[in-house]
């Protein structure tokens, strides 16, 4: 999953019905169903013969989703939505008789452009949604399993970019559409499909109605939500993400009820064919399915943040939305337009919405919510519940709240009925911790009910790194930057060094943070520390977790602001380390390494601040922001080309007088290698010496273990020579 930055083999995703009794998943392109009961679990393959006999029609199986009632499976091939009616479990030795049908299909389009044909897709999220909106779904079941909302998009107006494989010149370049900043996006549409099932539960047809909103003004489909008993709601954004609308989609009464066949006949192949008839009503104005009405509108002069899990209805019909409250400097939640979450708790993700509360992940801003206002369960470690800790809390609509995770860390939770599963880890946990919690009621002898919670750990069989990172947290500079300092381990040759060079290791850009109360964030940093460095990661302005004002300090000025904070962290480091009796930082030997935005910062550091930074290794750096995608880049830089020129680093090439290594994968389809090539070209034109490591077959993730290991060693040797 390149968009989600995930890699794995085996079962990497699954879909569960509403009762939790049936699960569908794929392995090696084949579709499987597991049924869970009190007697155990059983698994069988679905529609294997159809997939083998007609792979062009029924394959590949992408994003299979079981219906909430557990009777059907819907998946996309990219050009077709296919529906499977799940048959009863067959007797031993017999095959199940599942039926499969295409419920909707699209033409590929762009017939005269072979390198990038197939621009029209169905049931998939377009690039911008998957890469930048945290939306990976392209179709959604209704809670009653009678309808489906599905996306189609046409990327024909997007730029055609080509990803080549220079190591294999016989292979043609692969054309793909990319939503390049300041150019056209994909044309995204949404369709409401009513599904017709006969009295045997078999699909017989459907009626499609386009969901019509002002797509010219609001071209981004940011979120889709469908709560049981209510109409679906969608969130749409304008191009600059400064305005959005939350829209209810009218569904109306079903037209295709479960009906018995009126007649049947046998076709030329001897198969029985059923025919049906139904009447499509004449709709009054505004009553046609797919019609929308505005529930809420929001505005921010810079940009509006998307919070996963909202907008959403409560079961009783109240609307929960996100709000960038600039006056309270807090990312809050509202119910029917009124904020109910407290100032100082930055809402990051909504996990569940009920009539009583909203389950969400938050980060505390101590300046707005001091320790004496915290619940008892956080009092012992209040200083650690800040932007570094992702805590799960229950927010009541009256403004009250209570923590559901107690130790600082990176936590999340899933909840259904009387049970929940808590997942995450802190600085004490090498493995992800998982606990299944269940509220149970027991009757006592006097007839009263007693509530209690049963907690069962879920075993994790993942390997452990075999060490605990030697991490200390501090706040650096006048802006009190959250900073992690990783020192050599006690078994390192540098454990008792009195003075060491400094390695800055930031991401440092908007939308992400690295200084987190979770030890897995520091495993590779510990390796670097044991090579003889004081490793420092500082989250500057624009990184998440400290409120909407902090986020927006980089607006139209990312380059200058994010570099200034890294310089500030370096200058503040000696005083912080002196208080710990740690090795003295050698400020004459400071290097920076980073990937993606961290790579941009690393190259920028030696180009614009050579008096502070003596060397840098820049991995996959977006050197020219016009080469990055629309939704991310335009959120922070807008639509003025002059702003892009000011924030890019190509023109800074003549400034280079420090050692710089550029690293980039040829197969990177997110930050393309054109970024590093253009900077290298400018450096060559200016006569500036530099090192360039192009990686064959590597994308934006370095997921080849051999390449990843050798890349560390090459960077280590490069920096050792540069800082000697």
C-alpha positions in Angstrom: 0.0 0.0 0.0 2.2 2.8 -1.3 -0.3 5.6 -0.4 -0.6 4.4 3.2 3.1 3.7 3.4 2.4 0.1 4.4 4.0 -3.1 3.3 3.5 -6.7 4.1 2.6 -10.2 2.9 -0.1 -12.7 3.8 -3.4 -11.2 5.1 -2.7 -7.4 5.0 -6.4 -6.3 5.3 -9.8 -7.7 6.0 -13.5 -6.7 6.2 -15.9 -7.8 8.9 -19.7 -7.8 8.9 -21.8 -5.9 11.5 -22.2 -9.0 13.7 -18.6 -9.9 13.7 -19.4 -13.4 12.4 -18.0 -13.2 8.9 -14.6 -11.9 7.6 -13.4 -11.6 4.0 -9.8 -11.1 2.9 -7.5 -11.8 0.0 -4.3 -13.8 -0.3 -2.3 -13.7 -3.5 -5.2 -12.2 -5.3 -7.7 -14.9 -4.2 -10.8 -14.1 -2.1 -11.5 -16.0 1.1 -14.4 -16.0 3.6 -14.0 -17.0 7.3 -17.1 -17.7 9.4 -16.7 -17.5 13.1 -19.1 -19.3 15.6 -19.1 -20.7 19.1 -17.8 -24.0 17.6 -14.8 -22.3 16.0 -13.9 -20.9 12.6 -14.0 -22.2 9.1 -12.7 -20.8 5.9 -13.4 -21.2 2.2 -12.5 -19.6 -1.0 -15.0 -17.5 -2.9 -15.8 -17.6 -6.6 -12.4 -19.2 -7.4 -13.7 -20.7 -10.7 -15.0 -17.4 -11.9 -11.8 -15.6 -11.1 -9.8 -18.3 -12.9 -12.1 -18.6 -15.9 -12.6 -14.8 -16.5 -9.7 -12.9 -14.9 -10.2 -9.9 -17.2 -13.9 -9.5 -16.1 -13.6 -10.5 -12.4 -10.1 -9.6 -11.5 -8.1 -8.2 -9.9 -9.9 -8.4 -6.5 -9.3 -4.9 -4.9 -10.6 -3.7 -1.5 -13.3 -6.4 -0.9 -15.9 -5.4 1.6 -18.5 -7.6 3.1 -22.0 -6.2 3.5 -23.1 -5.3 7.0 -25.6 -8.2 7.0 -22.9 -10.6 6.0 -24.7 -11.9 2.9 -22.7 -10.2 0.1 -19.2 -9.1 -0.9 -18.5 -6.1 -3.1 -15.1 -5.4 -4.6 -13.6 -3.4 -7.4 -11.3 -4.3 -10.2 -10.7 -0.6 -11.0 -13.1 -0.7 -13.9 -15.9 -2.8 -12.5 -17.8 -3.2 -9.2 -18.5 -6.9 -8.7 -21.0 -8.3 -6.2 -20.9 -11.8 -4.8 -23.9 -13.4 -3.2 -22.5 -15.6 -0.4 -24.1 -19.1 -0.6 -24.8 -21.3 2.4 -21.9 -23.3 3.7 -21.6 -26.4 1.6 -21.6 -29.9 2.9 -18.2 -31.6 3.1 -16.9 -32.5 -0.3 -19.2 -30.2 -2.1 -18.7 -26.7 -3.6 -20.6 -23.6 -2.7 -22.7 -22.1 -5.4 -21.9 -18.4 -5.1 -23.0 -16.1 -7.8 -21.0 -13.1 -9.0 -22.2 -10.2 -11.1 -20.9 -6.8 -12.2 -23.2 -4.2 -10.7 -21.5 -1.2 -12.4 -18.7 -0.6 -14.8 -16.8 2.2 -16.4 -14.8 2.5 -19.6 -11.1 3.0 -19.2 -11.0 6.1 -21.4 -8.0 7.8 -23.0 -7.8 5.2 -25.8 -5.2 7.2 -27.8 -2.7 7.4 -24.9 -1.4 3.9 -24.3 1.2 4.8 -21.6 -1.5 6.1 -19.3 -4.8 4.7 -20.5 -7.6 3.7 -18.2 -8.0 7.1 -16.7 -11.6 6.4 -15.5 -11.7 4.3 -12.4 -14.5 3.0 -10.2 -14.6 2.1 -6.5 -11.1 3.4 -5.8 -9.9 6.6 -4.1 -8.1 9.0 -6.4 -4.4 9.7 -5.8 -5.0 13.0 -3.8 -7.5 11.3 -1.5 -5.3 8.3 -0.7 -2.1 10.3 -0.4 -3.2 13.4 1.4 -6.8 13.1 2.8 -6.4 9.8 4.7 -9.3 8.4 2.6 -8.5 5.1 1.1 -12.0 3.8 0.3 -13.8 4.2 -3.0 -17.1 2.7 -2.1 -19.3 2.4 1.0 -22.1 0.0 2.0 -25.3 1.4 3.6 -25.8 0.0 7.1 -28.9 -1.9 5.9 -26.9 -3.5 3.0 -29.4 -2.2 0.4 -27.4 0.6 -1.1 -23.8 1.4 -2.1 -22.2 4.8 -2.6 -19.3 4.6 -5.0 -16.7 6.9 -6.4 -15.7 7.2 -10.0 -12.9 9.5 -11.1 -11.4 10.5 -14.4 -7.8 11.5 -14.3 -7.6 12.4 -18.0 -7.0 16.1 -17.2 -4.1 15.4 -14.9 -0.5 15.5 -16.1 0.9 12.3 -17.5 4.1 11.5 -15.7 6.4 8.6 -16.6 8.3 6.4 -14.2 11.2 4.8 -15.9 13.6 1.9 -15.1 17.0 3.1 -16.4 18.7 -0.1 -15.2 16.5 -2.1 -17.6 16.4 0.0 -20.8 14.3 -2.6 -22.6 11.4 -1.9 -20.3 9.2 0.9 -21.4 8.5 3.8 -19.0 5.3 3.5 -17.1 2.9 6.4 -17.7 0.6 7.5 -14.8 -1.5 10.4 -14.0 -0.3 12.8 -11.3 -2.2 15.8 -9.7 0.8 18.2 -10.0 0.5 21.4 -7.9 -1.1 24.3 -9.9 -2.5 21.9 -12.5 -5.8 20.0 -12.9 -7.1 17.4 -10.5 -9.0 14.3 -11.3 -12.7 14.8 -11.9 -14.4 13.0 -9.0 -18.0 11.9 -8.9 -20.2 10.0 -6.5 -23.1 7.6 -7.3 -25.8 6.2 -5.1 -26.7 2.7 -6.2 -29.8 0.9 -4.9 -29.3 -2.9 -5.0 -32.2 -5.3 -5.8 -32.2 -8.7 -4.2 -34.8 -11.4 -4.8 -36.4 -13.4 -2.0 -33.5 -15.8 -2.0 -31.1 -12.9 -1.3 -29.6 -13.0 -4.8 -28.8 -9.8 -6.7 -31.0 -9.1 -9.7 -30.3 -5.4 -10.7 -29.8 -1.9 -9.5 -30.7 1.7 -10.0 -28.0 4.4 -10.0 -28.4 8.1 -9.2 -25.5 10.5 -9.4 -24.9 12.5 -6.2 -24.9 16.1 -7.4 -23.1 18.8 -5.5 -21.3 21.9 -6.7 -18.2 20.1 -8.0 -16.9 23.2 -9.7 -16.6 25.1 -6.4 -15.9 22.0 -4.2 -13.7 19.6 -6.2 -12.4 17.5 -3.3 -14.5 14.6 -1.9 -12.8 14.5 1.5 -15.0 12.2 3.6 -18.0 9.9 3.4 -20.0 8.6 6.4 -23.2 6.5 6.7 -24.8 6.0 10.1 -27.5 3.5 10.7 -30.9 5.0 10.4 -29.7 8.2 8.7 -28.9 9.5 5.3 -25.2 9.4 4.2 -23.2 12.5 4.6 -20.2 13.7 2.7 -17.6 16.4 3.2 -16.4 18.4 0.2 -13.6 21.0 0.0 -12.7 23.8 -2.3 -9.4 23.8 -4.2 -7.6 25.9 -1.5 -9.2 23.9 1.4 -10.3 27.2 3.0 -14.1 26.4 2.6 -15.9 23.1 3.0 -19.5 21.9 3.1 -21.0 19.0 5.0 -23.8 17.6 2.8 -26.6 15.1 3.5 -27.4 12.8 0.5 -31.1 12.0 0.0 -31.8 8.3 -0.4 -35.6 8.1 -0.3 -37.7 5.0 -0.2 -36.4 1.8 -1.9 -37.7 1.2 -5.4 -36.4 -2.4 -5.7 -37.8 -4.4 -2.8 -37.1 -8.1 -2.4 -39.5 -9.7 -4.9 -40.2 -13.1 -6.3 -39.5 -13.6 -10.0 -42.5 -13.1 -12.2 -41.4 -15.6 -14.8 -38.4 -17.5 -15.8 -37.2 -19.0 -19.0 -34.3 -21.2 -20.1 -31.7 -19.7 -22.4 -29.9 -21.4 -25.3 -27.2 -22.7 -22.8 -29.8 -24.3 -20.7 -29.5 -21.8 -17.8 -32.6 -20.5 -16.1 -33.0 -16.8 -16.4 -35.2 -14.8 -14.1 -36.9 -11.6 -15.2 -38.3 -8.8 -13.0 -40.2 -5.6 -13.4 -40.4 -2.6 -11.1 -41.6 1.0 -11.5 -39.3 4.0 -11.1 -41.4 6.9 -9.6 -41.5 10.5 -10.8 -39.7 12.6 -8.2 -40.6 16.0 -7.0 -38.0 18.7 -6.9 -35.3 17.8 -4.4 -36.6 14.3 -3.8 -34.6 12.4 -6.4 -32.1 10.1 -4.7 -28.6 11.6 -4.8 -29.9 15.2 -4.2 -27.9 16.9 -1.5 -28.6 19.6 1.1 -26.1 21.6 3.1 -25.9 20.7 6.8 -22.9 22.9 7.7 -20.3 25.1 6.1 -16.8 26.0 7.5 -14.1 28.5 6.6 -10.6 29.3 7.6 -8.4 32.0 6.0 -5.5 29.6 5.6 -6.8 26.0 5.5 -9.2 23.7 7.2 -7.9 20.5 8.7 -9.5 17.1 8.0 -10.1 15.0 11.1 -10.6 11.3 10.3 -13.9 10.0 11.6 -16.0 13.1 11.2 -18.4 14.4 10.0 -20.7 11.8 11.4 -24.2 11.5 12.8 -24.9 10.3 16.3 -27.4 7.4 16.3 -30.1 9.9 17.4 -29.3 12.2 14.6 -27.0 15.0 15.9 -24.2 16.1 13.6 -20.6 15.9 14.9 -18.0 17.9 13.0 -14.4 19.2 13.3 -13.6 22.8 14.0 -10.3 24.7 13.9 -11.1 27.1 16.8 -8.5 29.8 16.2 -9.7 31.8 19.2 -9.1 28.9 21.6 -6.1 27.7 19.5 -7.6 24.2 19.6 -8.8 21.7 17.1 -12.2 20.9 18.6 -15.3 18.9 17.9 -18.8 20.4 17.5 -22.3 18.9 17.8 -24.9 20.6 15.7 -22.5 23.5 15.3 -21.6 24.0 19.0 -18.1 23.1 20.3 -18.2 20.6 23.1 -14.6 19.5 23.5 -12.4 21.6 25.9 -9.8 24.1 24.9 -6.3 22.5 25.1 -7.2 19.0 23.9 -6.2 18.9 20.3 -8.5 16.3 18.6 -6.5 14.2 16.1 -8.8 11.3 15.2 -12.4 10.4 15.9 -12.8 6.6 16.6 -16.5 6.2 17.5 -19.6 8.3 17.9 -22.5 7.3 20.1 -25.5 9.2 21.7 -23.5 9.5 24.9 -20.0 10.4 23.8 -17.4 10.6 21.1 -14.3 8.4 21.4 -11.3 10.2 20.1 -7.5 10.5 20.1 -6.2 13.8 21.5 -3.0 15.6 22.3 -2.9 18.1 25.3 -1.6 21.6 25.1 -0.4 22.3 28.7 -0.5 26.1 28.2 -4.2 25.9 27.6 -5.1 22.9 29.9 -2.8 23.0 33.0 -2.0 20.0 35.1 -4.3 21.0 37.9 -7.3 20.6 35.6 -6.5 17.1 34.5 -8.2 13.9 35.7 -6.8 12.0 38.6 -5.5 9.2 36.3 -3.2 11.6 34.5 -1.9 13.4 37.6 1.2 11.3 38.2 2.6 11.8 34.7 0.9 15.0 33.7 4.0 16.5 32.2 4.2 13.7 29.7 0.6 14.1 28.5 1.4 16.8 25.9 1.9 16.9 22.1 4.2 13.8 22.4 1.3 11.6 23.6 -1.6 10.4 21.6 -4.2 9.7 24.3 -7.7 8.1 23.9 -10.5 9.9 25.7 -14.2 9.8 25.9 -15.8 13.2 25.2 -19.3 13.8 26.5 -21.6 16.3 24.8 -21.9 18.3 28.0 -18.2 19.2 27.9 -17.1 16.5 30.3 -14.4 14.0 29.4 -12.4 11.2 30.8 -9.2 9.4 29.7 -9.4 5.8 28.6 -5.6 5.4 28.3 -3.5 6.3 31.2 0.2 5.9 30.3 1.7 8.4 27.8 2.2 6.8 24.4 0.8 6.4 20.9 -2.6 4.9 21.5 -5.8 4.1 19.6 -8.9 2.1 20.2 -11.8 0.3 18.5 -15.1 0.0 20.2 -18.3 -2.0 19.5 -21.1 -2.9 21.8 -19.8 -3.6 25.3 -16.3 -4.2 24.2 -13.2 -2.4 22.9 -9.6 -3.2 21.9 -6.9 -0.8 23.0 -3.7 -0.7 20.8 -0.5 1.2 21.1 2.8 1.5 22.9 4.8 3.9 25.0 8.5 4.4 25.8 8.5 1.2 27.9 7.0 -1.0 25.1 9.1 -2.5 22.3 6.0 -4.4 21.0 2.6 -3.0 20.2 0.4 -3.6 23.3 -3.1 -4.9 22.7 -5.9 -5.4 25.2 -9.4 -6.6 24.8 -11.7 -5.0 27.3 -15.3 -6.1 27.9 -18.0 -4.6 30.2 -20.0 -7.3 31.8 -23.0 -7.3 34.2 -23.4 -10.0 36.8 -26.4 -10.5 39.1 -25.8 -10.8 42.8 -27.7 -12.9 45.3 -29.9 -9.9 46.3 -31.0 -9.4 42.6 -28.9 -6.3 41.9 -26.7 -6.1 38.9 -23.0 -5.4 39.3 -21.0 -3.9 36.4 -17.3 -4.9 35.9 -14.7 -4.9 33.2 -12.8 -8.0 32.1 -9.5 -7.2 30.5 -7.6 -9.8 28.4 -4.2 -9.1 26.7 -3.9 -10.1 23.1 -0.5 -11.7 22.5 1.9 -10.1 20.1 4.4 -12.4 18.4 6.4 -9.6 16.7 10.2 -9.7 17.0 11.8 -7.2 19.4 14.8 -5.0 18.6 16.8 -6.3 21.6 17.5 -2.9 23.1 15.8 0.2 24.5 16.7 3.5 23.0 18.6 5.9 25.2 16.2 8.8 24.7 15.7 12.0 26.7 13.0 14.6 26.0 13.5 18.4 26.3 12.1 21.7 25.0 14.6 23.8 23.0 14.8 27.4 22.0 12.5 30.4 22.5 9.6 28.4 21.0 10.1 25.5 23.3 10.4 23.0 20.5 9.5 19.4 21.5 12.8 17.6 21.1 14.1 14.0 21.5 17.8 13.6 22.2 19.2 10.1 21.6 22.6 9.4 23.2 25.0 6.4 22.8 23.9 3.3 24.6 25.8 2.1 27.6 27.4 -0.7 25.5 28.5 1.7 22.8 32.2 2.6 22.3 31.0 6.2 22.7 29.1 5.7 26.0 31.6 7.8 28.0 32.6 10.3 25.4 33.0 13.8 26.6 32.3 15.5 23.3 30.4 14.3 20.2 29.2 15.6 16.8 25.5 16.3 16.4 23.2 14.6 13.9 19.9 16.4 13.4 17.3 13.9 12.2 14.1 15.8 11.5 11.0 15.4 9.5 10.1 19.0 10.4 7.3 19.6 8.0 3.6 20.1 8.2 1.1 17.3 8.9 3.4 15.0 10.9 5.6 14.9 14.0 8.4 12.6 15.2 8.9 13.5 18.8 6.4 11.0 20.3 6.2 8.9 23.5 6.8 5.7 21.6 10.1 3.9 21.5 9.8 2.6 18.0 10.3 6.1 16.7 13.9 6.0 18.0 15.2 2.6 17.0 17.1 3.8 14.0 18.2 6.9 15.8 19.8 4.7 18.4 21.9 3.0 15.7 23.1 6.4 14.6 23.9 7.4 18.2 26.0 4.3 18.6 28.0 5.4 15.6 29.2 8.3 17.7 26.6 11.0 17.5 24.3 13.0 19.7 21.1 12.5 17.6 18.5 15.2 17.9 15.0 15.3 16.5 13.2 18.6 17.0 9.5 19.2 15.9 9.4 22.8 14.7 6.5 25.1 13.7 4.1 23.4 11.3 4.4 19.9 12.9 1.2 18.6 14.4 0.0 18.4 18.0 0.3 22.0 19.3 -2.8 23.6 17.9 -4.0 25.4 14.7 -2.0 28.6 15.2 1.3 26.6 15.5 0.3 24.6 12.5 -0.3 27.7 10.4 2.9 29.5 11.2 4.4 28.0 8.0 1.7 29.2 5.7 3.3 30.3 2.4 6.7 30.3 4.1 7.6 26.7 4.9 11.2 27.0 3.8 12.3 29.8 6.0 10.3 28.9 9.1 11.1 25.2 9.3 14.9 25.8 8.7 14.9 28.6 11.4 13.6 26.2 14.0 16.2 23.6 13.2 18.9 26.2 13.6 17.3 27.4 16.9 17.4 23.8 18.2 21.1 23.4 17.4 22.0 26.7 19.2 20.0 25.8 22.3 21.4 22.3 22.6 24.5 23.0 24.7 22.6 24.4 27.6 20.1 21.5 27.6 22.8 18.8 27.6 24.8 20.6 30.2 21.9 20.1 32.6 22.1 16.3 32.1 25.8 15.9 32.4 25.7 14.5 28.9 28.5 14.7 26.3 29.2 18.2 25.0 27.8 18.8 21.6 30.4 19.7 19.0 28.7 22.6 17.2 31.5 22.7 14.6 30.4 19.2 13.5 26.7 19.3 13.0 25.1 17.2 10.2 21.5 16.6 9.1 19.8 13.6 7.6 16.2 13.2 6.6 13.7 11.7 4.2 10.9 13.4 2.2 10.3 16.8 3.9 13.2 15.9 6.2 15.3 15.5 3.0 14.2 18.9 1.8 15.3 20.3 5.2 18.6 18.5 5.0 19.5 19.9 1.6 18.2 23.3 2.6 20.4 23.2 5.8 23.7 23.1 3.9 22.5 25.5 1.2 21.1 28.2 3.4 22.7 27.6 6.8 26.3 26.4 6.1 27.6 28.1 9.2 25.5 25.8 11.3 25.4 22.6 9.3 28.6 21.0 8.1 27.1 18.2 6.0 23.8 16.6 5.0 22.2 13.5 3.5 18.9 14.4 1.8 16.6 11.4 1.0 13.8 11.9 -1.6 13.7 15.7 -1.1 10.9 17.7 -2.7 13.3 20.4 -4.0 10.7 22.1 -6.4 7.3 22.3 -4.9 5.6 22.6 -8.3 6.6 18.9 -8.7 4.5 17.8 -5.7 0.8 17.1 -5.5 -2.1 19.6 -5.4 -3.9 18.8 -2.1 -0.8 18.9 0.1 1.2 21.6 -1.5 -1.6 24.1 -2.2 -2.9 23.8 1.3 0.3 25.4 2.6 1.5 27.4 -0.4 -1.7 28.4 -2.2 -1.9 29.1 -5.9 0.7 31.9 -6.5 3.7 30.6 -8.5 5.9 33.2 -6.9 5.3 31.6 -3.5 6.5 28.2 -4.9 9.6 29.8 -6.3 10.4 31.4 -2.9 9.9 28.0 -1.1 11.9 25.8 -3.5 15.6 25.2 -3.3 16.7 24.8 -7.0 17.8 28.4 -7.2 19.9 28.0 -4.0 22.3 25.6 -5.7 25.1 28.1 -6.2 25.2 28.5 -2.4 26.5 25.0 -1.7 29.9 24.8 0.0 29.3 21.9 2.3 29.2 18.1 1.5 25.7 17.0 0.3 24.5 13.6 -0.5 21.3 13.3 -2.5 19.4 9.9 -2.4 16.3 9.1 -4.5 14.4 6.1 -5.8 13.8 5.9 -9.5 10.4 4.3 -8.8 9.2 7.0 -6.4 5.7 8.0 -7.7 5.1 10.5 -4.8 8.2 12.7 -4.7 9.6 11.8 -8.1 13.3 11.6 -8.8 12.9 14.7 -11.0 13.2 16.7 -7.7 16.8 15.4 -7.0 17.7 15.4 -10.7 16.8 19.1 -11.0 18.8 20.0 -7.9 21.7 18.0 -9.1 21.5 19.6 -12.5 21.5 23.1 -10.9 24.5 22.1 -8.7 26.4 20.9 -11.7 25.6 24.1 -13.6 27.0 26.0 -10.7 30.1 23.9 -10.5 29.2 22.6 -7.0 30.5 19.2 -6.0 27.9 16.8 -4.5 27.1 13.1 -4.2 24.1 11.4 -5.8 22.8 7.9 -5.0 20.0 6.9 -7.4 18.2 3.8 -6.2 16.9 1.4 -8.8 13.4 0.0 -8.2 12.9 1.9 -4.9 9.8 3.9 -4.3 9.2 6.5 -1.6 9.6 3.7 0.9 13.0 2.0 1.1 11.4 -1.4 1.6 14.3 -3.5 0.3 16.2 -4.7 3.4 19.6 -4.9 1.6 19.2 -1.4 0.1 18.1 0.0 3.5 21.0 -1.5 5.4 23.6 -0.4 2.9 22.1 3.0 2.6 22.7 3.5 6.3 26.3 2.4 6.0 26.9 4.7 3.0 25.5 7.7 4.8 27.5 6.9 7.9 30.7 6.7 5.9 29.9 9.9 4.0 29.2 11.9 7.1 32.3 10.5 8.9 34.5 11.7 6.1 32.6 15.1 5.8 32.9 15.8 9.6 36.5 14.5 10.0 
